[in-house]
Amino acid sequence: MLWPSEIAALQDLCRNATGAEAGAFAVDTLNSRPAVRHDEICTIWIAPADGCSCGAWLTGVGPLRETR
């Protein structure tokens, strides 16, 4: 449920530079990174804002080295 002013603002966003209707589009708001497996001693489990200490964010898949 939107206010008429919000509907007008959304319609303005969907128009192109010439003022013609540009059509519908979608914006992917989900993170497109693959699932990353962190080590059980990674700081991501303790304080996520501090970052990753196991290197999984660098590799994109899992820790840089296994601890076992």
C-alpha positions in Angstrom: 0.0 0.0 0.0 1.7 3.1 -1.3 0.9 6.8 -1.1 0.0 8.5 -4.4 3.3 10.4 -4.2 5.2 7.2 -3.8 3.5 5.7 -6.8 4.4 8.7 -8.9 8.0 8.5 -7.8 8.2 4.8 -8.8 6.6 5.6 -12.2 9.2 8.3 -12.7 12.0 5.8 -12.0 10.6 3.5 -14.7 10.6 6.1 -17.4 13.7 6.5 -19.6 15.3 9.9 -20.5 12.9 10.6 -23.3 9.9 10.2 -21.0 8.6 7.0 -22.6 7.8 4.0 -20.6 10.9 1.9 -20.2 9.1 -1.2 -19.0 9.6 -3.3 -15.9 13.0 -4.4 -14.6 14.4 -6.1 -11.6 17.3 -5.5 -9.3 18.9 -8.4 -7.6 19.3 -7.5 -3.9 20.7 -10.8 -2.8 24.4 -11.4 -2.3 25.7 -13.2 -5.4 28.7 -14.6 -3.6 28.8 -18.4 -3.3 28.4 -19.9 0.1 31.6 -19.7 2.0 32.6 -22.3 4.6 34.4 -20.7 7.6 36.7 -22.5 10.0 35.2 -23.3 13.4 37.7 -21.0 15.0 37.0 -18.1 12.7 36.2 -14.7 14.2 33.1 -14.5 12.0 31.3 -16.7 14.6 32.3 -14.4 17.5 32.1 -10.9 16.1 30.9 -10.8 12.4 31.6 -7.1 12.2 35.3 -7.7 12.8 35.6 -9.8 9.6 37.0 -13.2 8.8 40.2 -14.5 10.4 40.4 -17.9 8.6 40.8 -16.5 5.1 37.6 -17.9 3.7 36.5 -14.5 2.3 39.8 -14.4 0.4 39.4 -17.8 -1.2 35.6 -17.5 -1.7 35.1 -21.2 -0.7 36.7 -22.2 2.5 39.6 -21.5 4.9 43.1 -20.8 3.6 44.3 -23.8 5.6 42.6 -26.5 7.6 43.3 -26.5 11.3 43.0 -30.3 11.7 
